Amino acid sequence: MENGMQNGTRSNHDREPAMNGVGGEQRALDGNSDKMTSVSAQATGPPVNGIVGHVPKSDGPPSAPYGARTNPNRMNDLPDEVNHITQGFIPLSTILVRLAQATHDDLQKAIVDSANIKWMPAAINGGTPNGADLPDDNSEGNRKRKTTLLRFAQDAHAKWVKALVITDWSRKADAVSKLIDLKAHLDGKRMMFDFTQNDLIGLKRDLTQARLPRPDLKTALQILSTGEAPWIPEPGYITPPPLTAEEQIKWVEELNTLLSLRLNLDDYSKIPHQFKDFSIESGRVTFRVKGEFEVDLTIADEDFEKQFWFIDFRFAFSPSTARVDNRLMNVLEARVNELLGTDGLASCYNFLHEFVLTHKINELKRQANELARTSWTGNLKVEPLNRALAIQYWTGRYGPNAPKSWVMVAVQSGKPAGGSQDAKHPSRLVAKWYRDNKEIKDVSLDFNVEDLSAEGLLKSAISRHVEHILSSVHEKLAAAPRFVRKETFMRLNVSKDEPLDSFLQMQLGPKVNVTLVIEPVTGFAAVEPHTKYALQGESRLNHGGKDPAEDGVYCLENIRWGYVIDEFNRRGKSTGWNMTKNPISGEEVKRVIKTREHYHPVFFQRQGLGQDWFVMMTLSLSGDEWWLIQVKQTENTRSIAAHLNLQLTKGQPDLSDTFWDNLTLFAAGIISHYGEIGQLHNIGIRYKTRIATGHPMPLEVKIPSLLLGLSDILSLPAPEADEPVGAQPQPSWAEDKVEIIYNGLRHSPSGDAESGGRIPLGTTVVALVQVTDRAKFKQLPAQVDKDVSFNKRTGQFRFLMRGSVGQPIMEQLAEHIRSVDRLVALLEAIRSARGSMKVVEVNLRRARFTYPDVQPTGSSEEPRQWTAILDMSASKARLVLEQGNPHLRLLNYLNKLANTQGGLTILMAYLVEILPLLKAADYIDEKWAGIGDESSAHVTIIPRSADWFVYRYELQGANGQTRRLCLDLRSRNREETGYWMLRRENATPDREEDDLDKVLRKVFDNSGDLWRGFSGSAAAVQGSVGVLNMLIATDEAVRTHTQGGDLAAVEAALKALPSPVRISEVASFPMPQPPPPQQQDRRPSQSQGPQDRRPSQTQGQQDRRPSQSVGQSIQDRRQSMGQGQQMRLSQAARPPQGQRQNSSNKASGTKDTPFVLD
């Protein structure tokens, strides 16, 4: 649309065939071959007309093919064959809305522009004469305002006139749209007619070659008679059947064989030296030239004199394309086949070799241009030459007239000077380096022709250039007297590949080193660290106009003096060491350092080391020294109470963070060592010192270790003890030696800055204890506890103790050693249980172990594993049992037993030995719980001592009186085997037999599984299931009689038990006996039980056999019980001591008869 008009006349829009996008016929249909495609693409657009509301929408999709429409009504009332053109249509409403918005915006702009025009109206003094009008304002500002408004009105008028014309034409949109569709349809049909006509003409012209020749009677007769004619070539009218997989494999194998024979026999001497690396596969031979190319050739004839034929070509270097472009491949194929037909493989190699060399140069050129446009922009200049490439670097480093440096890559002929070309040494790519307009011939660049990298080649040359600059500076500095006397440090690092890795480092002062590097891209020098002194040095090197190799020495020396003063104070303060005023006089300092040289003392104080400890450093010509001093305050003066020379550094100190951290470790360790020695003097313990080895401290920190006696540490009183323990014997499990080593701080040396020095630093100390027998501790894990570990290889316990600087750690060490001593006793006790107990988890605070339950013989239930925990976190051990454990009845006694001397050993054995008894107690309680209310009968189980239990039955008699039946269960030893003997209490021979005796005789006169009756008593091996079977049988007989059963019912109940009582089989019952002496070594205990295991017993039940030591321990612990414990609801009164001893020593009822358990 034109930008306005100068008058209000209507333009001749009738000549424009396209209005509002409706009449835009396809001018592209001008004879191109793809006109029908263009027309079809336009016909598939959305059916949107340019006029809103004039044409109805089509029901079906506009792009549907012919015959697929369901609604014949079209918006242009044309048949479906005529496609509707909608491309480029714009709604009229959109044009009007946008034109209105544009007019509004132009009006606002015209008003704003008019307001911005400055003008002064003509001043009129007084009114006008005779009421005449004011004269016209012809000022410049007024005229500009009027021009602005008139121009806006004229432009708006022209635009809206055009809109009016478009609106008039929109009323004829239907007819115009239909005309467009018809025009497009007719054009398509006309093109189809032209294409068909051309095809027919071409077909007629081609049919001239299809005339039949004269009949060949000879060939016809041969074919009719024999079926074939050898002289007739195959016309290929019928496609031959495809080759099968076997035929293809056979064909390829034959071709491979021919190639192998030709290359290894006939053409072996004709193969170029570079083509000796070849492989034959898939009917082709692949010649490989390392770092250059791979070419695939084949043959087309069995005659070895025929040429090879080109198949494929691949580059064998990187970066390169995976596949050569098709156009280039066609050129290579034609040229290589031509060379193969004329000169053979040698010409093929020479051509491809020279082609690859040229391609490599072009690749380097491409990479160099890419670098010049990206990361190296403004610092590279690439100049291509005749089969060569020159790359100039550091173009902005020096002035335009300064010497230049560049790298050149060219093809060098393999022909020696004055000689002939050697086929084994063809031409190759070489890289030459020019520094300051001179070729450097004695330096070779790293140029990898297999992996081309222009950047890598540049870095290789720049690395040599940087090495030249830094080496020149280093040589001149090394000749200075300060470096000759090795008073300071200097290091030159050179990298052949990465220029940034090359640097010259020189020590500035106590901490900081200055590093000189050359930036590889720009060539400018950079000095680190970045300070004002470094910036001055950089400016002098980069913009001074002198060679850095000559001027670098003076710049580095000036920078060094700038760092020496302020770095010393700043870096020490950042790590917690603050410079203080001299706490002592100069005379005190002289008394310590003892030197006549001029010196300057500097005092530091570390937060957390104490207010009376200082570190003093003296700077002098004789050398720098570090001292740790303790200052004591007197009435008027301060003097040195203790001092020690810290051998931290040699020569000039390196004030790095590591140095200050090591100084903190050293000072804290010496102060702690000083405090430990003071405590040992106070408590009177002897000690020795030696140089600690194998500690994790830095090599610069060497603190001696302390050697103490283990028995001396155990003699220290426990924290809860009221009196000193006194001298203790040496433990049998460890050597009488403890080595105490300082292990460092608990946190970073600078981590307590927020405390302001009020909180002492936390230290860690390690104590090592060597065990005598490492096999005893094989069950221990490597990390026994949080602060205790055990090394199984060396057999050492490692105790980690935490404290503060100057705080002694002897109490912690004694507590750890006592915990280990208790743990050793526990492991030995578990080991003495003969495999019935298993350790699940063990550490110094707790030990979790399991032991199997017992089940009566004949029970189908699997015995569960009871889990017990021995809590040793407190000073007294505490046994924790899970819910339902039978040992809960004796938990108080077991806890008391665990805290006696040697009680852990007895505890572990006692848990196993009395488990059948307690299991029987649970069984008895469960059976009597249901009949207590009916007959007022109950049973109470009272432990008299560790090996004496009383089962007291309270029964209801016939006359209403309560009867009491007491059964004694005691431990007995026969022939080194422990037994539990059950008999009735006070069962004397002269006592009249009652009904309870008759009931008990049904048990005592018979036998069961692993128990045996002896008329007036019964016995079972300790720890075996026989004890449980014996007590269950006895309780079953008494309970059946209590419920009103006669002797026959008692006998029937005994036979109905899961482990039935064998009535009247006393003589035939085989009791277990100890194993023969030669078999005792192979059993976990000396009296392991019967050799033949019953099928109804589990493995855990059969293994429960006490040892002699366990039985003897129970006998020894008989008097250790405090008071009897009632195993039911009420507490039973303990009998008098005399009565208890009497009943335990005399026989009750029958005489003890010796017997043997098999």
Helices and strands as residue ranges (DSSP letters): G 13-15, H 35-43, H 92-116, G 129-131, H 140-170, H 173-206, G 207-210, H 217-226, H 245-261, I 262-266, G 268-270, G 273-275, E 278-281, E 284-289, E 293-299, E 308-315, H 326-342, H 345-373, E 380-385, E 388-393, E 405-412, E 428-435, E 438-439, H 454-478, H 481-484, E 490-493, G 499-501, E 503-507, E 513-518, E 525-528, H 532-543, H 548-574, E 577-580, H 586-593, E 599-606, E 613-620, E 625-633, E 638-646, H 657-683, E 688-691, E 704-708, H 710-714, E 734-745, G 753-755, E 762-771, G 774-777, E 788-791, E 796-804, H 810-831, E 838-842, E 846-852, E 865-871, E 878-881, G 886-890, H 891-898, H 903-913, H 915-929, H 932-935, E 938-945, E 948-956, E 962-974, E 977-984, H 995-1004, E 1007-1008, E 1011-1013, E 1017-1021, H 1025-1042, H 1047-1055, G 1077-1082, H 1099-1102, H 1108-1116, G 1118-1120, H 1137-1145
